[in-house]
């Protein structure tokens, strides 16, 4: 366990060295923006839209006390989407999609000697392959998360208004109630940490694969499992640090 | 010229290379041959710096490569071209992008200059009209040729080829052998080929090092191999009926 952490730190230390050529790094970054970020928009939109709707409907069905104001449905949906669902659950979903993709891509490059080829050319392979992915994830995931919040809140509004659970005015009133801008800051801090975990762990697992296709598959699975566990653990730690 | 002096390498206490000394000469195709597991791939990996040696030294034209680190090691590495067993082309790049990769990383050429150089080296390896194709769209022999083109794009002084004929039919294997031999002579490179293909050994082996159980067992050229009385080498090279007949006919 300690030796694994040590190896991880060594690889990440190599990755964070100055890129050999800035132009090549920027090109790679753009490719990773597309591969890791833009291609995830559809999935994030779909899940956020439906989850926002489900949260709003479940809140509405569970409020049967006439003394509880209906704007609370909008308020609850907002708090759940911004504080927890978008930053944490979407990050966990991205671990499954993006993390496994990073680990298997880099792992395949390792077992087919493409990383050896980079190394003998005098290129720092960790820097060339992992740094653009970490950077892309840390720049793009916050955009995805804010997008997820907006789509989720729209989904919640749409679901309760169409089913007649609450009026549009009440729902929007709830969204505006007790607005604390720090909620967004808190969510984005979590997102940045989760994005780093996601890309660095997956990059490390792919980079250190030894063997063949079976090992690449195992590395991909391990990347998802380890990243998910770390995200949940850091969610607790960050919540304690930032909200209390 | 590459000088290998008394190098040894072990993995988990098991000695894979034992006190090997040899030289790989400039302008010649230097072959490392041996059975699977004899240590020839480890020897090549040590030469290109993918593995650190336990003892000894490796000199590239008098520069002690095995002791170099960081930027000094990079300087020598930029003078090396390596053809890996499977080609090791970047899957997500086209043929042109693969060959252009070292030019992007290590030169300040304009795009037009880089394209011209790519076309030049692709012609050297006898490939045309494949620039836009991806590695998954070309044959095994073409992958090897593109990999050779990438390896020579920066005019290397040293060319290392790890089993260049593996997975190829005999005719294509011969084409690859001839190509490596031609390029070695044309650009006066120090070429080191790791192989157990006997056709290669007999056709292009200007200098041959036979590795047996991690030791340098025999050195010579392709003529010498036909006349040797080294038992282990004969057992390895003339292991088939066809090759035994060849030796007998000589």
HADDOCK unambig.tbl for C-alpha pairs under 7 A between the chains (distance, minus, plus):
assign (segid A and resid 21 and name CA) (segid B and resid 105 and name CA) 6.46 0.50 0.50
assign (segid A and resid 112 and name CA) (segid B and resid 88 and name CA) 5.93 0.50 0.50
assign (segid A and resid 113 and name CA) (segid B and resid 88 and name CA) 5.40 0.50 0.50
assign (segid A and resid 114 and name CA) (segid B and resid 88 and name CA) 4.72 0.50 0.50
assign (segid A and resid 114 and name CA) (segid B and resid 89 and name CA) 6.48 0.50 0.50
assign (segid A and resid 114 and name CA) (segid B and resid 90 and name CA) 6.36 0.50 0.50
assign (segid A and resid 117 and name CA) (segid B and resid 88 and name CA) 6.66 0.50 0.50
assign (segid A and resid 120 and name CA) (segid B and resid 48 and name CA) 6.66 0.50 0.50
assign (segid A and resid 120 and name CA) (segid B and resid 77 and name CA) 5.95 0.50 0.50
assign (segid A and resid 121 and name CA) (segid B and resid 77 and name CA) 5.81 0.50 0.50
assign (segid A and resid 121 and name CA) (segid B and resid 78 and name CA) 5.74 0.50 0.50
assign (segid A and resid 122 and name CA) (segid B and resid 74 and name CA) 4.92 0.50 0.50
assign (segid A and resid 122 and name CA) (segid B and resid 77 and name CA) 5.54 0.50 0.50
assign (segid A and resid 122 and name CA) (segid B and resid 78 and name CA) 6.20 0.50 0.50
